[in-house]
């Protein structure tokens, strides 16, 4: 007996296909790493003011991640982070945790830290969390900066943190990661310029992507019966 073909409205595959591509757009334009998107946004803002573009330094970015990972539980209601790690932590904690070669640690010329109750896409994080007043805008546009590194992390049932570190170091000579630039892989969070996949609270979006993909394939298979 011939099996009856299961039919679905034409709009269902189209709807599923739209949802299939949505998480990719939400997560990041740079292979799922929103820290890289923030670097690009910062450089666009600087070049619009005829300032020098900043070099994306992964060693500095990893240390920015260490900075905000230490600040868990210090997010106020106005997106401010009430946390200031001791200066020695940069050389004694952050650098070793990242695999940054100690002789290459340069000067931190500025930093911006912000937090929010949940993840916000890079453009909104830039405008609403990080650069929301004249003070942070002044730090962003400081002419002494030559490098930037960004770290971000979300905590389970907790806030999401962003940190931007600036330096006046030279390209490829400051905050150098060991093991030919690989450094130490981080178990949580994202940082700009990373060679490793980002893991900063986008698991739900990725899982949703996979579910929709298999659903779409399953429906297509049923229609072939």
C-alpha positions as CSV (number, residue, x, y, z in Angstrom):
1,X,0.0,0.0,0.0
2,X,1.3,3.4,-0.9
3,X,2.0,5.6,2.1
4,X,0.2,8.9,2.2
5,X,2.5,11.8,1.9
6,X,2.5,14.2,4.8
7,X,1.9,17.7,3.7
8,X,2.7,20.9,5.6
9,X,1.8,24.5,4.7
10,X,4.3,26.1,2.5
11,X,5.0,28.8,5.0
12,X,6.3,26.4,7.7
13,X,9.7,25.6,6.0
14,X,10.1,29.2,5.2
15,X,9.5,30.2,8.8
16,X,11.9,27.6,10.1
17,X,14.5,28.7,7.6
18,X,14.2,32.3,8.9
19,X,14.6,31.1,12.5
20,X,17.6,29.0,11.4
21,X,19.5,32.1,10.4
22,X,18.4,34.3,13.2
23,X,20.8,33.1,16.0
24,X,23.8,33.7,13.8
25,X,22.8,37.3,13.3
26,X,22.1,37.8,17.0
27,X,25.4,36.2,18.2
28,X,28.0,37.9,16.2
29,X,29.3,39.0,12.8
30,X,32.7,37.6,13.6
31,X,32.2,33.8,13.9
32,X,30.3,34.0,17.2
33,X,32.6,36.3,19.1
34,X,30.9,39.6,20.1
35,X,34.1,40.9,21.6
36,X,35.5,41.2,18.1
37,X,32.3,43.1,17.1
38,X,32.9,45.6,20.0
39,X,36.5,46.2,18.8
40,X,35.2,47.0,15.4
41,X,32.5,49.4,16.8
42,X,35.2,51.1,19.0
43,X,37.5,51.6,15.9
44,X,34.6,52.9,13.9
45,X,33.9,55.5,16.6
46,X,37.5,56.5,16.8
47,X,38.1,56.8,13.0
48,X,34.9,58.9,12.8
49,X,36.7,61.4,15.1
50,X,39.9,61.0,12.9
51,X,41.7,59.1,15.6
52,X,44.0,56.1,15.1
53,X,42.5,52.6,14.9
54,X,43.5,50.4,17.7
55,X,45.2,47.1,17.4
56,X,43.1,44.2,18.7
57,X,45.4,42.5,21.2
58,X,44.2,39.0,22.3
59,X,46.6,39.0,25.3
60,X,45.0,42.2,26.5
61,X,41.6,40.9,25.7
62,X,42.1,37.8,27.8
63,X,43.2,39.9,30.7
64,X,40.1,42.0,30.3
65,X,38.1,38.7,30.6
66,X,40.0,37.9,33.8
67,X,39.2,41.4,35.1
68,X,35.4,40.9,34.8
69,X,35.4,37.3,35.9
70,X,36.8,38.5,39.2
71,X,34.0,41.1,39.5
72,X,31.1,38.6,39.8
73,X,28.4,39.9,42.1
74,X,29.5,43.5,41.8
75,X,26.9,44.9,39.3
76,X,24.8,47.8,40.4
77,X,21.4,48.9,39.1
78,X,22.9,51.6,36.8
79,X,25.1,49.1,34.9
80,X,28.2,50.1,36.9
81,X,30.7,47.6,38.2
82,X,31.7,48.3,41.7
83,X,35.0,46.3,41.4
84,X,38.6,47.4,41.1
85,X,41.1,44.6,41.2
86,X,44.5,45.4,42.8
87,X,47.2,46.5,40.4
88,X,49.3,43.5,41.2
89,X,46.5,41.2,40.0
90,X,47.4,42.1,36.4
91,X,50.9,40.5,36.7
92,X,50.3,38.0,39.4
93,X,46.8,36.6,38.4
94,X,45.5,37.8,35.1
95,X,48.7,37.3,33.0
96,X,49.5,33.8,34.3
97,X,45.9,32.7,33.9
98,X,46.0,33.8,30.2
99,X,49.5,32.7,29.4
100,X,50.7,36.2,28.7
101,X,54.5,36.4,28.7
102,X,55.4,38.6,31.8
103,X,58.3,40.6,30.1
104,X,55.7,41.8,27.5
105,X,53.2,43.2,29.9
106,X,52.7,46.9,29.0
107,X,51.0,49.9,30.5
108,X,47.2,49.9,30.8
109,X,46.3,53.4,29.6
110,X,42.6,53.2,30.4
111,X,39.7,50.8,31.0
112,X,35.9,50.8,30.7
113,X,33.8,48.2,32.6
114,X,30.0,47.7,32.5
115,X,27.4,45.2,33.3
116,X,23.7,44.4,32.8
117,X,21.2,41.8,33.9
118,X,21.4,39.9,30.6
119,X,23.4,39.7,27.4
120,X,23.0,42.6,25.0
121,X,24.2,42.6,21.4
122,X,27.5,44.5,20.8
123,X,26.0,47.8,19.4
124,X,23.6,48.1,22.3
125,X,26.3,47.1,24.9
126,X,28.6,49.8,23.4
127,X,25.9,52.6,23.6
128,X,24.0,51.6,26.7
129,X,26.5,49.8,29.0
130,X,30.0,50.8,28.1
131,X,30.0,54.3,26.6
132,X,27.0,56.0,28.1
133,X,28.6,59.2,29.5
134,X,31.3,61.8,28.8
135,X,33.8,60.1,31.1
136,X,33.8,56.8,29.3
137,X,33.7,58.6,25.9
138,X,36.8,60.5,26.9
139,X,38.6,57.2,27.8
140,X,37.5,55.7,24.5
141,X,38.9,58.6,22.5
142,X,42.2,59.1,24.4
143,X,45.0,59.6,21.9
144,X,47.5,57.7,23.9
145,X,45.9,54.4,23.2
146,X,47.3,52.1,20.5
147,X,45.9,48.7,21.5
148,X,42.6,47.4,22.8
149,X,41.4,44.1,24.3
150,X,37.8,43.2,25.3
151,X,36.5,40.5,27.6
152,X,32.9,39.5,28.3
153,X,31.3,36.9,30.4
154,X,27.8,35.9,31.7
155,X,27.1,34.2,34.9
156,X,24.4,31.6,35.5
157,X,21.3,33.4,36.9
158,X,23.5,36.5,37.2
159,X,24.5,39.6,35.3
160,X,26.6,39.9,32.1
161,X,29.9,41.8,32.3
162,X,31.9,43.6,29.7
163,X,35.5,45.0,30.1
164,X,37.6,47.1,27.7
165,X,41.3,47.5,28.4
166,X,43.5,50.0,26.5
167,X,47.2,50.1,26.2
168,X,49.9,52.1,24.5
169,X,52.0,49.0,23.6
170,X,53.5,48.2,20.2
171,X,51.9,45.8,17.8
172,X,53.0,42.2,18.3
173,X,55.4,43.2,21.1
174,X,53.1,43.7,24.1
175,X,50.8,41.3,26.1
176,X,52.2,38.5,23.9
177,X,50.5,35.1,24.5
178,X,52.7,32.0,25.0
179,X,52.6,29.0,22.7
180,X,52.8,31.0,19.5
181,X,49.9,33.2,20.4
182,X,47.6,30.5,21.6
183,X,47.9,31.2,25.3
184,X,45.8,29.3,27.8
185,X,42.3,28.3,26.7
186,X,39.6,29.9,28.8
187,X,36.8,27.7,30.1
188,X,34.3,30.6,30.3
189,X,33.6,33.9,28.5
190,X,34.9,35.5,25.4
191,X,37.8,37.8,24.6
192,X,38.7,39.7,21.4
193,X,41.2,38.2,19.0
194,X,40.8,34.8,20.5
195,X,41.8,31.7,18.5
196,X,39.3,29.6,20.5
197,X,35.5,29.4,20.1
198,X,33.5,31.8,22.1
199,X,31.7,30.6,25.2
200,X,29.9,33.5,26.8
201,X,26.3,32.7,27.2
202,X,25.3,31.9,23.6
203,X,24.8,28.3,24.3
204,X,21.0,28.7,24.3
205,X,21.1,30.4,20.9
206,X,23.3,27.7,19.5
207,X,21.1,25.0,20.9
208,X,18.0,26.7,19.4
209,X,19.8,26.8,16.1
210,X,20.5,23.0,16.2
211,X,16.9,22.2,17.2
212,X,15.5,24.3,14.4
213,X,17.9,22.7,11.9
214,X,16.9,19.1,12.8
215,X,13.3,20.1,12.8
216,X,13.5,21.5,9.3
217,X,15.4,18.4,8.1
218,X,12.8,16.1,9.8
219,X,9.9,17.8,8.1
220,X,11.7,17.7,4.8
221,X,12.2,13.9,5.3
222,X,8.6,13.3,6.1
223,X,7.5,15.1,3.0
224,X,9.6,12.7,1.0
225,X,7.7,9.7,2.4
